[in-house]
């Protein structure tokens, strides 16, 4: 099944804050086909937020961001995000190329 953008947005809004791993679990529960070779990265830093999704799944998330419906933020001590496999075995490699990212619904105070 394809990714339902509205259902994805509703999930993010209900949770208030999610990681990419949370979104993958949502895809799994929803029966969405999301695995692929696409990369989601930050233009400013060229660091990768997440990888391993197909084009439709990545585009669904990016389109929500472009429409101003969600915010991608770097994780911090108050809002942690896990290091994705296989980088959890090589923290230095992860820090050089990835940025731990959380996804939040767009709010006026963000």
C-alpha angles and dihedrals in degrees: 000000000000123000111270105218094200092050089049091051091048090051092051092046093048092049094043092211130023141174126227088256089057089052090051089052088050089052091050093049090047093050092240121159103229109145117113144108104281122127127213111205142167112253095211098054100020087225119141120247094187143337140191101070128118121248095262094052093045092046092050091057095041091049090053088051093046090050089055093245097119138026127218111210135177110254119245138180092285094045107033126185126195125248106250122236131288090027093059085080093053111038094174093056089048093051092051096054111015135058120207104243137194126195120219134177113256111263132173092244096052 
